[in-house]
């Protein structure tokens, strides 16, 4: 039976402290942070920003891995809703020490290296490092810095925290989570559902379908339901804008929408695939993309946020769409009536408005390979190197044939009300010699493409100057005129 046809009284069930924990009667838009602190009185998890920026609220979710083990993912509990815990294991800072008080190797390293000062941010750092420790007991400095990019500290200057991260592998080679992994997998197996979760409390109905058939049945009966993917923007609508939602459909348990695979030469990314799952595949398309996407939000956000959600959200300053536009991506839109495919450039229609019809979702993003002879680069301008919203994002793909531009795709974010390709600049390049004079003509043509945003992150004048200069830099780099290739700009 579909989740639409069943009772609305399914409890939310997840693993906590090695046992099944059930939630009923709690509003679906209650965040995990609120539930931990308010209901369970687990106050180790802190609220700093309530928008997924500071990392003080970091917890870890564990799920079965394809290799028979467990996958540990750090997430921001301040923007994670409690129904999204269903079927998972929740690990908080209170779980780490052994029953006899022996500290976890991560905690012991923080003590030994004096990694805590005021202590407010410390639990979040510990949980991010706990997830990293389970992925790599002896991480490199670069891996540590990437793992901690989503955790902010006002006191220590980070050096002792980094020291602790590099020292944590000197402790025990395994923890009790490793020892009890089989038991936890068995428990998670018992928590698995044959059909989706259907839950209601506090005046809000929440569905978590397990198949597209379930999903479209629900959307047909409730076309006004809000679609929740990763929640990294949706969560802020609740915590910052205080918006109320009567009906929510979460895509996070739809395995059909989480696949990332090759379809011939085309990379197909499921609409509910996380950025963490998609990034290795995207990075394989071009060396620039690995460096670019490491500046995309934080590990916690990438673990939760989805590629389809980033596209469907249609933010003019999202980091994903400019790159996907330059790569010539297409979107597969699907509803009960079937699927249709659009060029991504045709998907964005106006500020926060897309080509999605009622009852449709972004089912997949399809990314073709770069043609032979293509020069490609991706750039991000922001005030901070790590975890900052773009002032301007740009990606350029220019195919050269016998010294002339055969095709050009120039994707921009932060230059208009939507992520957009620069049609006039592309036309100025196409068919012309790949020369400085041609590029200068295309730079001038950007005036016909955009009336840039003018906000606190950057003036319209700055954005236009930066867009022109990035295109100029791209040309110089393609000529070998820049000694060191810089793919990500702070």
C-alpha positions as CSV (number, residue, x, y, z in Angstrom):
1,X,0.0,0.0,0.0
2,X,1.3,3.5,-0.8
3,X,2.2,5.9,2.0
4,X,-0.7,8.1,0.8
5,X,-3.2,5.3,1.6
6,X,-1.9,4.4,5.0
7,X,-2.5,5.9,8.4
8,X,-0.7,9.1,9.2
9,X,0.5,7.7,12.5
10,X,3.8,6.2,11.4
11,X,6.4,7.0,14.1
12,X,9.8,8.4,13.1
13,X,12.2,5.6,14.0
14,X,16.0,5.9,14.2
15,X,18.9,4.4,16.1
16,X,20.2,6.4,19.1
17,X,22.6,5.0,21.8
18,X,22.5,1.6,20.1
19,X,18.7,1.2,20.4
20,X,15.7,2.1,18.4
21,X,14.3,5.6,19.2
22,X,10.8,6.7,18.2
23,X,9.3,10.1,17.8
24,X,5.6,10.9,17.7
25,X,3.8,14.2,18.2
26,X,6.7,16.4,17.2
27,X,6.1,18.8,14.4
28,X,7.9,17.7,11.2
29,X,9.7,21.0,10.8
30,X,11.3,20.6,14.3
31,X,15.0,20.6,13.7
32,X,17.2,17.8,15.0
33,X,19.0,20.5,17.1
34,X,15.8,21.6,18.7
35,X,14.8,18.1,19.4
36,X,18.2,17.2,20.9
37,X,18.3,20.2,23.2
38,X,14.6,20.7,24.0
39,X,13.3,17.2,24.2
40,X,16.2,15.0,25.0
41,X,18.2,17.6,26.9
42,X,21.4,16.7,25.0
43,X,22.9,20.1,25.2
44,X,26.4,19.2,23.9
45,X,25.2,20.1,20.4
46,X,25.1,23.9,20.2
47,X,23.2,26.5,18.3
48,X,25.4,29.1,16.8
49,X,24.0,30.5,13.5
50,X,20.9,28.3,12.9
51,X,21.6,28.4,9.2
52,X,24.3,25.7,8.6
53,X,27.3,28.1,8.6
54,X,29.2,27.8,11.9
55,X,29.2,24.0,12.5
56,X,28.6,24.2,16.3
57,X,25.5,22.0,15.8
58,X,27.3,19.2,13.8
59,X,26.1,15.7,14.4
60,X,26.8,12.5,12.5
61,X,24.4,10.2,10.7
62,X,25.4,6.6,10.0
63,X,23.9,4.4,7.3
64,X,24.8,1.0,5.8
65,X,27.5,1.3,3.1
66,X,27.5,-0.8,-0.1
67,X,30.7,-2.6,1.1
68,X,28.9,-4.0,4.2
69,X,30.2,-1.4,6.6
70,X,28.8,1.9,7.7
71,X,29.0,5.4,6.2
72,X,29.4,8.3,8.7
73,X,28.3,11.7,7.5
74,X,28.6,15.0,9.4
75,X,25.5,17.2,9.0
76,X,24.2,20.5,10.4
77,X,21.5,19.6,12.9
78,X,20.2,23.1,12.9
79,X,18.7,22.7,9.4
80,X,18.0,19.0,9.5
81,X,14.3,18.1,10.2
82,X,13.6,15.2,12.6
83,X,11.7,13.0,10.1
84,X,14.9,12.9,8.0
85,X,16.4,10.8,10.8
86,X,14.0,7.9,9.9
87,X,16.0,4.7,9.3
88,X,19.4,6.2,10.2
89,X,21.6,6.2,13.2
90,X,22.1,9.5,15.0
91,X,25.4,10.1,16.8
92,X,26.0,13.1,19.0
93,X,29.0,14.2,21.0
94,X,27.5,12.5,24.1
95,X,27.9,9.1,22.3
96,X,31.6,9.2,21.8
97,X,33.2,8.4,25.2
98,X,33.1,4.8,26.3
99,X,30.7,3.9,29.2
100,X,33.7,3.9,31.6
101,X,34.5,7.5,30.6
102,X,37.4,6.7,28.3
103,X,37.5,9.4,25.7
104,X,37.3,8.7,22.0
105,X,40.6,9.1,20.1
106,X,39.3,12.4,18.6
107,X,38.3,13.8,22.0
108,X,41.6,12.7,23.6
109,X,43.6,14.4,20.8
110,X,41.6,17.6,21.4
111,X,42.6,17.4,25.1
112,X,46.2,16.6,24.4
113,X,46.6,19.4,21.9
114,X,44.6,22.0,23.8
115,X,42.1,22.2,21.0
116,X,39.4,23.8,23.1
117,X,39.2,27.3,24.7
118,X,35.8,28.6,25.4
119,X,34.4,25.2,24.4
120,X,31.3,26.4,22.6
121,X,32.3,25.3,19.1
122,X,34.3,22.2,20.4
123,X,31.5,19.6,20.1
124,X,30.9,20.5,16.4
125,X,34.7,20.2,15.7
126,X,34.8,16.9,17.5
127,X,31.9,15.5,15.5
128,X,33.3,16.6,12.1
129,X,36.6,15.0,13.1
130,X,34.8,11.9,14.3
131,X,33.3,11.5,10.8
132,X,36.7,12.1,9.2
133,X,38.4,9.6,11.5
134,X,36.0,6.9,10.4
135,X,36.9,7.7,6.8
136,X,40.6,8.1,7.3
137,X,42.5,7.5,10.5
138,X,45.5,9.4,9.3
139,X,44.2,12.2,7.1
140,X,46.4,14.7,5.3
141,X,46.5,18.4,6.3
142,X,44.5,19.2,3.2
143,X,41.8,16.6,4.1
144,X,41.6,18.0,7.6
145,X,41.2,21.6,6.4
146,X,38.5,20.5,4.0
147,X,36.7,18.5,6.7
148,X,36.8,21.5,9.1
149,X,35.9,24.2,6.6
150,X,32.3,24.2,7.9
151,X,33.3,24.7,11.6
152,X,34.1,28.1,12.9
153,X,36.0,29.0,16.1
154,X,36.5,32.5,17.6
155,X,39.1,31.6,20.2
156,X,41.9,29.2,19.3
157,X,43.1,30.4,15.9
158,X,42.6,26.8,14.7
159,X,46.2,25.7,15.1
160,X,45.6,23.5,18.1
161,X,42.5,22.0,16.5
162,X,44.5,21.2,13.4
163,X,47.2,19.7,15.6
164,X,44.6,17.5,17.2
165,X,43.2,16.4,13.8
166,X,46.6,15.3,12.7
167,X,47.3,13.6,16.0
168,X,44.0,11.7,16.4
169,X,45.3,8.7,14.5
170,X,47.9,8.1,17.1
171,X,45.2,6.8,19.5
172,X,43.2,3.6,19.3
173,X,43.0,2.0,15.8
174,X,39.3,1.2,16.4
175,X,36.5,2.6,18.5
176,X,33.3,1.0,19.9
177,X,31.4,2.0,16.7
178,X,33.8,-0.2,14.7
179,X,33.4,-3.0,17.2
180,X,29.6,-2.8,17.2
181,X,29.2,-2.1,13.5
182,X,27.5,-5.4,12.7
183,X,25.0,-4.9,15.6
184,X,24.2,-1.4,14.3
185,X,23.7,-2.6,10.8
186,X,21.3,-5.3,12.0
187,X,19.3,-2.6,13.9
188,X,19.2,-0.3,10.9
189,X,18.0,-3.3,8.8
190,X,15.1,-3.7,11.3
191,X,14.3,0.0,10.9
192,X,14.2,-0.1,7.1
193,X,10.7,0.4,5.6
194,X,9.1,-1.4,2.7
195,X,7.1,1.7,1.9
196,X,7.6,5.3,2.7
197,X,7.1,7.2,5.9
198,X,3.8,9.0,6.4
199,X,3.8,11.2,9.4
200,X,1.7,14.1,10.8
201,X,2.0,16.4,13.8
202,X,1.6,20.0,14.7
203,X,-0.7,20.7,11.7
204,X,1.9,19.5,9.2
205,X,1.9,16.3,7.1
206,X,5.2,14.8,6.0
207,X,5.8,12.1,3.5
208,X,9.0,10.3,2.7
209,X,8.2,8.0,-0.3
210,X,10.4,5.1,-1.2
211,X,9.5,5.0,-4.9
212,X,8.6,7.4,-7.7
213,X,5.3,5.6,-7.9
214,X,4.6,6.6,-4.3
215,X,5.9,10.1,-4.9
216,X,3.7,10.8,-7.8
217,X,0.6,9.4,-6.1
218,X,1.2,11.8,-3.2
219,X,1.8,14.8,-5.5
220,X,-1.3,14.0,-7.5
221,X,-3.4,14.1,-4.4
222,X,-1.5,17.0,-2.8
223,X,-0.2,19.3,-5.6
224,X,0.3,22.0,-3.1
225,X,2.9,20.0,-1.1
226,X,6.3,21.6,-0.7
227,X,9.2,19.5,-2.1
228,X,12.1,18.9,0.4
229,X,15.4,17.6,-1.0
230,X,18.6,18.3,1.0
231,X,17.0,21.0,3.1
232,X,20.0,23.3,3.1
233,X,17.8,26.2,1.8
234,X,14.4,24.8,3.0
235,X,15.8,24.7,6.5
236,X,16.5,28.4,6.5
237,X,12.9,29.1,5.3
238,X,11.9,27.7,8.6
239,X,14.6,28.8,11.0
240,X,15.2,32.3,9.6
241,X,12.0,33.2,7.7
242,X,9.7,31.4,10.1
243,X,7.6,30.1,7.2
244,X,5.0,27.4,7.9
245,X,4.4,24.4,5.7
246,X,1.2,22.3,5.8
247,X,2.5,19.5,3.6
248,X,6.0,18.4,2.9
249,X,7.3,15.6,0.6
250,X,10.9,14.6,1.2
251,X,12.9,13.0,-1.6
252,X,15.8,11.8,0.6
253,X,14.7,8.1,0.7
254,X,14.2,7.7,-3.0
255,X,17.0,5.4,-4.2
256,X,15.8,5.9,-7.8
257,X,16.8,9.6,-7.5
258,X,20.1,9.1,-5.8
259,X,22.0,7.2,-8.5
260,X,25.1,8.8,-10.1
261,X,26.2,6.8,-13.1
262,X,27.4,6.8,-16.7
263,X,24.8,6.5,-19.5
264,X,27.2,6.0,-22.4
265,X,29.3,9.1,-22.4
266,X,26.8,11.1,-20.4
267,X,27.1,11.5,-16.6
268,X,23.6,11.1,-15.1
269,X,23.2,12.6,-11.7
270,X,19.9,11.7,-9.8
271,X,18.0,14.7,-8.7
272,X,18.2,13.6,-5.0
273,X,21.9,12.7,-5.2
274,X,24.0,14.6,-2.6
275,X,26.8,16.9,-3.7
276,X,29.1,14.6,-1.8
277,X,28.0,11.7,-4.0
278,X,28.2,13.7,-7.2
279,X,31.4,15.6,-6.8
280,X,33.9,12.8,-7.5
281,X,32.1,12.2,-10.8
282,X,32.0,15.8,-11.8
283,X,35.6,16.4,-10.8
284,X,36.6,13.6,-13.2
285,X,35.3,15.7,-16.1
286,X,38.1,18.3,-15.7
287,X,40.8,19.1,-13.2
288,X,39.4,22.6,-12.5
289,X,36.2,21.1,-11.1
290,X,37.8,19.4,-8.1
291,X,39.3,22.7,-6.9
292,X,36.2,24.7,-7.7
293,X,33.8,22.4,-5.9
294,X,35.9,22.1,-2.8
295,X,34.9,25.7,-2.2
296,X,31.2,24.7,-2.6
297,X,29.8,25.2,0.9
298,X,31.1,22.8,3.6
299,X,31.3,19.1,4.0
300,X,28.2,19.2,6.2
301,X,26.2,21.0,3.5
302,X,27.5,18.9,0.7
303,X,26.5,15.8,2.7
304,X,22.9,17.0,2.9
305,X,22.4,19.3,-0.1
306,X,21.4,17.8,-3.5
307,X,22.4,18.6,-7.0
308,X,18.7,18.6,-8.1
309,X,17.8,20.9,-5.2
310,X,20.5,23.3,-6.0
311,X,19.2,23.5,-9.6
312,X,15.5,23.6,-8.7
313,X,16.1,26.3,-6.1
314,X,17.2,28.6,-9.0
315,X,19.2,30.9,-6.8
316,X,21.0,33.5,-8.9
317,X,24.2,33.0,-6.8
318,X,24.3,29.2,-6.5
319,X,27.7,27.7,-7.3
320,X,26.4,24.6,-9.2
321,X,24.4,26.1,-12.1
322,X,27.1,28.2,-13.7
323,X,29.4,25.2,-14.1
324,X,26.5,23.0,-15.3
325,X,25.5,25.6,-17.8
326,X,29.1,25.7,-19.2
327,X,29.2,21.9,-19.4
328,X,26.0,21.9,-21.5
329,X,23.9,20.0,-18.9
330,X,20.3,19.1,-19.4
331,X,17.6,18.5,-16.8
332,X,15.2,15.6,-16.8
333,X,11.8,16.7,-15.4
334,X,9.4,14.0,-14.3
335,X,5.9,13.8,-13.1
336,X,3.0,11.3,-13.2
337,X,2.5,12.0,-16.9
338,X,6.0,11.1,-17.8
339,X,9.4,12.7,-18.2
340,X,10.8,15.4,-20.4
341,X,14.3,16.8,-21.0
342,X,15.3,20.5,-21.2
343,X,18.6,22.2,-21.7
344,X,19.5,23.7,-18.4
345,X,19.8,27.1,-20.1
346,X,16.0,26.9,-20.8
347,X,15.1,25.7,-17.3
348,X,15.7,29.0,-15.5
349,X,13.0,31.5,-16.4
350,X,12.9,34.3,-13.9
351,X,14.0,35.0,-10.4
352,X,13.3,31.8,-8.4
353,X,11.1,30.6,-11.3
354,X,11.8,27.6,-13.4
355,X,10.2,25.4,-16.1
356,X,8.9,22.9,-13.5
357,X,5.2,22.2,-13.8
358,X,2.9,21.3,-10.9
359,X,3.6,17.8,-9.8
360,X,7.0,17.6,-11.5
361,X,10.5,17.2,-9.9
362,X,14.0,17.4,-11.1
363,X,14.6,13.7,-11.6
364,X,18.1,13.9,-13.1
365,X,20.8,16.2,-14.4
366,X,22.6,14.9,-17.5
367,X,26.1,16.2,-18.2
368,X,27.8,15.4,-21.5
369,X,31.6,15.1,-21.9
370,X,33.6,18.0,-22.9
371,X,34.3,17.8,-26.7
372,X,37.9,17.3,-27.7
373,X,39.9,20.5,-28.0
374,X,37.8,22.3,-25.4
375,X,39.4,24.8,-23.1
376,X,37.5,24.9,-19.7
377,X,37.9,26.8,-16.5
378,X,35.7,27.5,-13.4
379,X,36.1,30.4,-11.1
380,X,34.5,31.6,-7.9
381,X,34.9,35.1,-6.4
382,X,33.9,35.5,-2.7
383,X,35.1,37.4,0.3
384,X,36.3,34.2,2.1
385,X,38.0,31.3,0.5
386,X,36.0,28.6,2.4
387,X,32.3,28.3,2.8
388,X,31.2,31.7,1.4
389,X,28.4,32.6,-1.0
390,X,29.7,33.7,-4.4
391,X,29.9,37.3,-5.3
392,X,30.4,36.0,-8.8
393,X,30.8,32.5,-10.2
394,X,31.8,31.8,-13.8
395,X,32.6,28.7,-15.9
396,X,33.8,28.8,-19.5
397,X,34.0,26.1,-22.1
398,X,35.4,27.1,-25.5
399,X,36.0,24.6,-28.3
400,X,38.8,25.4,-30.6
401,X,39.1,24.0,-34.2
402,X,42.1,25.1,-36.3
403,X,42.6,28.2,-34.3
404,X,39.0,29.3,-34.4
405,X,36.2,29.1,-31.8
406,X,33.9,26.3,-32.9
407,X,31.6,26.7,-29.9
408,X,31.4,28.6,-26.6
409,X,29.4,28.2,-23.5
410,X,29.9,30.9,-20.8
411,X,27.9,30.3,-17.6
412,X,27.6,32.9,-14.9
413,X,26.0,33.3,-11.5
414,X,25.6,36.6,-9.6
415,X,25.2,38.5,-12.8
416,X,21.4,38.4,-13.3
417,X,18.2,37.3,-11.6
418,X,18.9,33.7,-12.7
419,X,22.0,31.6,-13.5
420,X,22.5,32.4,-17.2
421,X,24.7,31.9,-20.2
422,X,26.2,34.9,-21.9
423,X,24.6,34.6,-25.3
424,X,26.0,37.8,-26.8
425,X,29.5,37.1,-25.6
426,X,29.2,33.5,-26.9
427,X,28.2,34.9,-30.3
428,X,31.1,37.3,-30.4
429,X,33.5,34.4,-29.9
430,X,31.9,31.8,-32.2
431,X,33.6,31.5,-35.6
432,X,36.3,33.9,-34.7
433,X,40.0,33.4,-34.1
434,X,40.8,32.5,-30.5
435,X,42.7,35.7,-30.1
436,X,43.0,38.6,-27.6
437,X,41.1,40.9,-30.0
438,X,38.2,38.4,-30.2
439,X,38.1,38.0,-26.4
440,X,38.1,41.7,-25.9
441,X,35.1,42.0,-28.2
442,X,33.4,39.3,-26.2
443,X,34.2,41.1,-22.9
444,X,32.4,44.2,-24.3
445,X,29.5,42.1,-25.4
446,X,28.8,41.1,-21.7
447,X,27.2,44.5,-21.4
448,X,24.4,43.2,-23.7
449,X,24.0,40.0,-21.7
450,X,23.7,41.3,-18.1
451,X,22.6,44.0,-15.8
452,X,24.5,42.6,-12.8
453,X,23.2,42.3,-9.2
454,X,24.1,45.2,-6.9
455,X,24.1,44.1,-3.3
456,X,26.2,43.8,-0.1
457,X,28.5,41.2,-1.7
458,X,29.5,43.3,-4.6
459,X,28.4,46.2,-6.7
460,X,27.1,45.9,-10.2
461,X,30.1,47.7,-11.5
462,X,32.5,45.4,-9.7
463,X,30.7,42.3,-10.9
464,X,30.8,43.4,-14.5
465,X,34.5,44.3,-14.3
466,X,35.2,41.0,-12.6
467,X,33.2,39.0,-15.3
468,X,35.2,40.7,-18.1
469,X,38.5,40.1,-16.4
470,X,37.8,36.5,-15.7
471,X,37.2,35.9,-19.4
472,X,40.4,37.7,-20.2
473,X,42.3,35.6,-17.6
474,X,40.8,32.5,-19.1
475,X,42.2,33.5,-22.5
476,X,45.7,34.2,-21.0
477,X,45.7,30.9,-19.2
478,X,44.8,29.1,-22.4
479,X,47.8,30.7,-24.0
480,X,50.1,29.7,-21.1
481,X,50.6,33.3,-20.2
482,X,49.8,32.7,-16.5
483,X,52.6,30.7,-14.8
484,X,50.4,29.1,-12.1
485,X,46.9,28.0,-12.8
486,X,44.6,29.2,-10.0
487,X,41.2,27.6,-10.2
488,X,39.6,29.1,-7.1
489,X,39.9,32.7,-6.2
490,X,39.2,34.2,-2.8
